[in-house]
Amino acid sequence: MLHFKLILTAALGLALPVAAWAEPALLPGFAHPESVLPVGEAVFVSNLGAKLDPMGKDGDGFISRLGPDGATVALKAMTGLHAPKGMALLDGRLFVTDIDRVLGFDPASGAQVFEASMHCATPCFFNDLAEAEGRLLMTDTAQGKLWAVDVQSGAFALLAEGMDGANGVIWDAAQRRAVVVELGADFAGGDIYTWSEAAGLSKIPASPHGVFDGLALLPDGRALVSDWVGLKGEAGAVLAVDLATGATEALPLPQALHGPADFALTDDKLWLPAMLDGAVAVLPAP
């Protein structure tokens, strides 16, 4: 099992040279921001809360609402959460994981409109979400599993298991497969996997190794992945990874950011939550 207390104490475009990244705008004032999700003209940020406790049912987690320029519209737009993490939009609803449950909200009003919980014999750590052909894909970091969530019935279906700290997940519609990254057992680093109904779960060839978190697909088919690098004050990194060969190119950030988590890409921006800095970095797309 992962030792969660260890951590508690502790672009659209091709890969380009460092010079292609402009100096980021840092948006401070968040409470351990974990995930960013643009919805229309709004940008939502999930916050674990004042304490860095991703498993604590303490009720201090919330979701912030920003404007398209990064200005805070409502710091606590959605409340009643413990430690919200990954978010996804489906059927006009904003869904978010919260330890052992998935909640849905109306993005306009902030009202809660959905809840599905799981009774876990051993601790659950629901983490990232991705929309996939009308259902949600969800990782459980503690269990090392990939689930599907039916947002009509609230039922969970196990798709894959055996990953060390399954974290970020995205759906590759062109290949009809999920891409999942690990942070590793005891947060010591993991690999990158793909999963499909036809082929099951498999590690990509020559996978890079890292404390991986967020990811997105680039237009050339590569994956953009955020890497915490370590838990001892190391600055994080962003990698471009060829999923067919494992070839990896590091895109060093223009300044040190710590705990780069579940980022989002829009047409012109990369919104990167730096969890350990309590900030969201906004980078122009290269």
C-alpha positions in Angstrom: 0.0 0.0 0.0 1.1 3.5 -0.7 2.4 5.4 2.4 0.3 8.5 2.0 1.7 10.2 5.1 5.0 10.5 3.2 3.6 13.1 0.9 1.6 14.8 3.6 4.9 15.7 5.3 6.9 16.3 2.7 0.1 23.1 -25.3 -1.1 22.7 -27.6 1.7 22.3 -30.1 4.9 20.4 -30.6 7.8 20.1 -28.1 9.7 23.3 -28.4 12.9 24.7 -26.9 12.7 26.3 -23.5 12.7 29.7 -25.1 9.3 29.0 -26.5 7.8 29.2 -23.0 7.0 32.7 -21.9 7.4 33.7 -18.3 4.4 32.3 -16.5 1.8 34.3 -14.7 1.5 32.9 -11.2 -1.9 33.0 -9.6 -1.5 32.6 -5.8 -3.9 32.1 -3.0 -5.1 28.5 -3.5 -5.2 25.7 -0.9 -3.1 22.9 -2.4 -4.6 23.2 -5.9 -4.8 19.8 -7.6 -6.7 20.0 -10.9 -7.8 22.6 -13.4 -10.8 22.4 -15.7 -11.9 25.0 -18.2 -15.6 25.1 -18.9 -16.7 27.7 -21.4 -15.5 31.1 -20.1 -14.9 29.8 -16.6 -11.8 27.9 -15.3 -12.3 25.7 -12.2 -9.6 24.7 -9.8 -10.0 21.9 -7.2 -8.3 22.5 -3.8 -7.4 19.8 -1.3 -7.7 22.3 1.5 -5.5 24.1 4.0 -3.8 20.8 5.0 -2.0 18.7 2.4 -4.1 15.6 3.3 -5.5 13.9 0.2 -7.2 11.2 2.4 -8.6 13.4 5.1 -12.3 13.7 5.5 -12.1 17.1 7.1 -14.6 19.1 5.0 -12.1 21.8 4.1 -11.8 21.1 0.3 -13.4 23.3 -2.3 -13.5 24.2 -6.0 -12.6 27.8 -7.1 -14.0 29.5 -10.1 -11.8 31.8 -12.2 -12.4 34.0 -15.2 -10.7 33.4 -18.6 -8.0 35.9 -17.6 -7.3 34.0 -14.3 -9.0 36.5 -12.1 -10.8 34.8 -9.1 -14.6 35.0 -9.5 -15.3 32.9 -6.4 -12.6 31.2 -4.3 -15.1 28.7 -2.9 -17.6 28.3 -5.7 -18.3 24.7 -4.7 -18.0 23.4 -1.1 -19.0 20.4 0.9 -15.9 18.6 -0.2 -13.1 16.9 1.7 -10.1 16.6 -0.7 -11.3 17.1 -4.3 -8.9 16.1 -7.0 -9.5 15.3 -10.7 -12.3 16.9 -12.6 -14.1 16.2 -15.9 -17.1 17.7 -17.8 -19.8 15.3 -19.1 -23.4 16.1 -20.1 -23.0 19.7 -18.9 -22.1 18.6 -15.4 -18.7 19.1 -13.6 -17.6 15.9 -12.0 -14.9 15.6 -9.3 -13.4 12.8 -7.3 -13.4 13.2 -3.5 -11.5 10.3 -1.8 -14.1 7.5 -2.1 -16.9 9.2 -4.0 -17.6 11.1 -7.3 -19.6 14.3 -7.1 -21.3 16.2 -9.8 -22.1 19.9 -9.9 -23.9 22.4 -12.1 -21.0 24.6 -13.3 -23.3 27.7 -13.5 -24.9 27.6 -10.1 -22.4 25.5 -8.1 -25.2 23.3 -6.9 -24.5 19.6 -6.3 -26.5 17.4 -8.7 -24.8 13.9 -8.4 -23.1 11.6 -6.0 -21.8 8.0 -6.3 -19.8 6.5 -3.4 -17.9 3.2 -3.0 -17.5 1.2 0.1 -13.8 0.3 0.1 -12.5 -2.6 2.2 -9.1 -0.9 2.2 -8.6 2.8 1.7 -9.7 4.3 -1.6 -7.9 7.2 -3.2 -10.0 8.3 -6.1 -7.9 10.6 -8.2 -8.2 11.6 -11.8 -11.3 11.6 -14.2 -11.6 11.6 -17.9 -14.7 11.7 -20.2 -14.7 8.6 -22.5 -17.6 8.0 -24.9 -20.4 9.0 -22.5 -18.9 7.6 -19.3 -16.1 8.6 -16.9 -12.8 6.9 -16.5 -11.4 7.1 -13.0 -8.1 6.2 -11.3 -7.7 4.9 -7.8 -4.2 5.6 -6.6 -4.3 3.5 -3.5 -5.7 0.5 -5.2 -3.7 0.9 -8.5 -6.9 0.5 -10.5 -8.8 2.1 -13.4 -12.6 2.3 -13.1 -15.5 3.3 -15.3 -18.2 5.3 -13.7 -21.8 5.3 -15.1 -23.1 8.8 -14.4 -26.7 7.7 -14.9 -26.7 4.8 -12.4 -23.7 5.7 -10.3 -22.3 2.2 -10.8 -18.6 1.5 -10.9 -17.0 -1.1 -13.2 -13.4 -2.3 -12.9 -11.4 -2.0 -16.1 -7.8 -2.6 -15.0 -5.6 -3.1 -12.0 -2.0 -3.7 -11.1 -0.6 -0.2 -11.5 1.6 1.4 -8.8 -0.2 4.5 -7.9 -2.4 5.1 -10.9 -2.8 8.8 -11.2 -3.6 10.9 -14.4 -5.8 9.4 -17.1 -7.0 10.7 -20.5 -9.0 9.2 -23.3 -7.4 8.9 -26.7 -10.5 8.9 -28.9 -8.5 8.3 -32.1 -7.0 5.1 -30.8 -10.0 4.3 -28.6 -7.8 3.8 -25.6 -7.0 5.3 -22.2 -3.6 6.6 -21.2 -2.7 6.2 -17.5 0.3 7.5 -15.7 1.7 6.3 -12.3 3.3 8.1 -9.5 4.8 4.8 -8.2 4.6 2.8 -5.0 5.5 5.1 -2.1 5.6 8.0 -4.6 9.0 6.7 -5.8 8.1 7.0 -9.5 6.1 5.0 -12.0 5.5 4.4 -15.7 3.0 5.1 -18.5 0.3 2.6 -19.6 -2.4 2.3 -22.2 -5.6 0.4 -21.8 -8.3 -0.6 -24.3 -11.2 -3.0 -24.3 -9.4 -5.0 -27.0 -5.8 -5.1 -25.8 -6.2 -4.6 -22.0 -3.5 -2.9 -20.0 0.1 -2.6 -21.2 3.1 -0.4 -20.4 4.3 1.7 -23.3 7.6 0.7 -24.8 10.7 2.1 -23.0 8.4 4.1 -20.7 10.0 7.0 -18.9 10.0 6.8 -15.1 8.7 9.6 -12.9 6.3 10.8 -10.3 3.7 11.5 -12.9 0.5 13.4 -12.4 -1.4 15.3 -15.2 -1.4 14.6 -18.9 -2.9 15.6 -22.2 -2.5 14.6 -25.8 -0.6 16.8 -28.2 -1.7 17.1 -31.9 1.2 14.9 -33.1 0.0 12.0 -30.8 2.5 12.4 -28.1 1.4 12.8 -24.5 2.3 15.9 -22.4 3.0 14.7 -18.8 3.7 16.6 -15.6 6.3 15.1 -13.3 6.8 16.0 -9.6 10.3 14.6 -10.0 10.5 14.1 -6.2 9.1 15.0 -2.8 12.2 16.7 -1.3 11.9 20.1 -2.7 12.8 19.3 -6.3 11.3 21.5 -9.0 8.8 19.8 -11.2 9.0 19.2 -15.0 6.8 18.8 -18.1 7.6 16.0 -20.6 6.5 15.2 -24.1 6.4 11.4 -24.5 6.0 9.4 -27.7 3.5 6.7 -26.7 4.7 4.4 -29.5 8.4 4.4 -28.6 8.8 6.0 -25.2 11.0 8.7 -26.6 10.9 11.6 -24.1 11.7 15.2 -24.4 11.9 17.4 -21.3 10.3 20.8 -21.5 11.9 22.6 -18.5 9.6 25.2 -17.0 10.8 28.8 -17.0 10.9 28.9 -13.2 10.8 26.4 -10.4 7.3 25.1 -9.7 6.7 22.4 -7.1 4.2 19.6 -7.3 2.9 20.2 -10.9 -0.4 18.4 -10.8 -3.4 17.9 -13.1 -3.0 20.6 -15.7 -5.4 21.8 -18.5 -4.7 23.0 -22.0 -6.9 25.5 -23.8 -6.3 27.0 -27.3 -3.8 29.5 -26.0 -2.9 28.6 -22.4 -1.5 25.8 -20.2 -3.0 26.0 -16.7 -0.6 24.2 -14.4 -1.5 23.8 -10.7 1.7 23.9 -8.5 0.2 22.1 -5.5 3.1 22.7 -3.1 3.4 26.4 -4.0 -0.4 27.0 -3.5 -0.5 28.6 -7.0 -1.6 28.0 -10.5 0.9 28.9 -13.3 -0.6 30.2 -16.5 1.7 29.6 -19.5 1.0 30.8 -23.0 0.8 27.8 -25.4 4.1 27.5 -27.3 
